[in-house]
Structures are given as structure tokens and as C-alpha cells.
Amino acid sequence: MNDELRPSPEERLTPINERLTLLSRRRGLTFGTDSYLLAAFVRAVPSGTAVELGGGTGVVSLLCLAREKFRRILSAEIQPAYASLIRRNAALNGFPDRLDAWEGDVRELGVRETGGEVHAVFSNPPYLRAGSGFVSDADEMNAARREENGTIRDFALAASRILRWGGCFTVVYRPDRLTELLVSLREANLEPKRMVFVHPTPASPPSLVLVEAKKGAAEGLVTARPLVISPDDPGGVYTSDMQAIYDDFTLSHLFND
């Protein structure tokens, strides 16, 4: 490993799914189930190009490339330290020519920055309103969790600007803000087409929602059966549905019953 790819004292190096190794910030967000589910839910266009909005470490893009979902991905990230981290993670995992970072504000992202319209856009955006809830003393955590650099409406509009007609925007979000997500998508000419609610256990309310929207599509939303992660305690053994996602890297089986 060359010196540029070695973790600094502020970073960690962790093996994750799909035989990837991830450099991450010790004071930043860690790789979680939401990122993995988003990557698995994203519809593959193996010969196509994609953009990730709010890339963080680039983990969702890396997972998609590891499963050959796209030919090339551009990850948009406003924080310089994370834009650098995306490029380093791309090199570390053998994707230096297939994953790049664009350092900037998604509200300013357009086809000039992406090199033309793309086949797909995906995002694990900030879930919380700016200033809401417990505010961390780490600026990078607040930027990742809160809408300090764009709301979900801004992310939807950015996706619509760079997507080709019929392209998909896929997002993971909080169920308590689902109305705002759906309204923002439709206002951006992104029609919701597929949706999955994610429950930690059978008795738990949903903790996440995954939505796929298509640019310029007619109305018609299909909701899958709920995805339950664990049959008993959160963090325990997986349900057969969750295990199937890890085995096959898709949520399509939730729609086939």
C-alpha cells in the first residue's frame, strides 16, 4: 500500500462487504445497513454511467461497482476531506478509472459537471432538518446528517437535471419524512415507481424507506412487502429476506410474491 492510501490518525481502514476495504473518518459516519440496502436496491445499468449525490466515503458507489452495476460513477461530495477519501477508496479497491469525485454543492451540479446526462442517480442524503435534534460538535457529522447543504428537494432537482429521460433516482430516507420526499420527487418530474419499508424486527415500526423514481414516467407506485432485518433482536440473525439480499445483492424478491 502506498503512503497516499494509508489511513491517517483521523481515519480507520475496515474490511466490508463485497470484499471491499473502506477508508473512513473516525469522527464521521460509519458504513451501515442503509448504505448496503441502497446499493442493493439500485437498478443495474452495466454499460451505463451513474452519479451519487452526497458520496461521503464513496461506499455506495464502491458496492455498486463491485457488483458491476455501472461502467462508471461520479460521486458528488461537498466536503473536501471526503472528496479526497472517495478518490483514495477508489484507488484502494481497484476502481481508479471507474469512480471519481466531484467536489461541490449538489445545488450547482449539472450536465456540464457530469459530462452529459446519466443513466442513474442514487443518494443516501441527510435525513434531518438543519438545526434539528442533537447537534454534534463535529462539523462533518452535521453536514452528513442535516440539510445544511441542500434539502431533499434540492437533491431531487439535482437528480432530475442530470438524468436522461427514463433514468432512475434511487434514495434511502426516513419514513417520518416520506411525504416530503414524495412531494419533492414529483415536483422534480421524478415519478415514484418502487418503494420498500425496512423494519428492524417484525414488531418494530419502519426505520428506513427505499424509493426508486423514474424521470418523466407516468404514475404507478408498487410497494413491496416489508423488509424485516432480524426475526427477534436488532443486530441478531437475519431473516431469509435479508439474507437473500446479502446473497444476491437485490431486493427484487420482495416484489415478486
Sequence and secondary structure as in RCSB ss.txt:
>XXXX:A:sequence
MNDELRPSPEERLTPINERLTLLSRRRGLTFGTDSYLLAAFVRAVPSGTAVELGGGTGVVSLLCLAREKFRRILS
AEIQPAYASLIRRNAALNGFPDRLDAWEGDVRELGVRETGGEVHAVFSNPPYLRAGSGFVSDADEMNAARREENG
TIRDFALAASRILRWGGCFTVVYRPDRLTELLVSLREANLEPKRMVFVHPTPASPPSLVLVEAKKGAAEGLVTAR
PLVISPDDPGGVYTSDMQAIYDDFTLSHLFND
>XXXX:A:secstr
  GGGS  TTEEEEE GGG EEEEETTS    HHHHHHHHHS  EEEEEEEEES TTSHHHHHHHHTT EEEEEE
EESSHHHHHHHHHHHHHTT TTTEEEEES GGG  HHHHTS EEEEEE    B TT S   S HHHHHHHB TT 
 HHHHHHHHHHHEEEEEEEEEEE GGGHHHHHHHHHHTTEEEEEEEEEESSTTS   EEEEEEEET  S  EE  
 EES SSSTTSS  HHHHHHHHHS  GGGG  
